Amino acid sequence: MKEISAKDLHAMRERGDALQLIDVREPEEAELCSIGGELIPMGEVVDRLDEVRKDMPVVLHCRSGKRSAAVIDALSSRYGFDNLINLQGGILAWAQEVDPTLDCG
């Protein structure tokens, strides 16, 4: 599975690189803090496959990286996605490495 560090993702976004960012956390988690990804909760991903791009890198994240890794594993093995990247350490890593003002509780 491909992974990206929070710092590398930040650099990609700063450069304006084409990518889709998907947050697989639950809505109440996203209300606490967000890094601007599209919210597609883990339990809804399969029903919303048409929203996951196949023509560019797609970075998925959750709180710590475990749920997004599970989603990537399922989408890759069952649906043939080969452009998915897991945010190492999730939004907690983003808060620690990129934006210390982000409070995810």
C-alpha positions, 0 to 999 in steps of 0.5 A: 500500500502506498503511503504519504507523510503529512509533510509530503501531502502538505507540499503537494497541496501547496504546489497545487498538484492534482489530487483528491483528498477523502476523509473516511471518518464519521461526520461528528469527527469531521465536525471537530477538525478537518483538513479539507477533504471530501467526507465519505465515511468508511461505511459509505465508501462502497455505496459512493464509489462513483465519487472516488476518482480514478484519474488522479492520486487519491489520498485517504485519511482518518484519525490515525491511518488505520481505517483509511488503510482498511478502506484502501485495502478493500477498494484495491482488492475488490474494485481494482483501484490502483491510485489510492494513498494512505495518509500516514498517521492520519489527521493526528499526524497532520496536526503534529507535523503540519498544523499544530493549531488543529485540535482534533480532541 
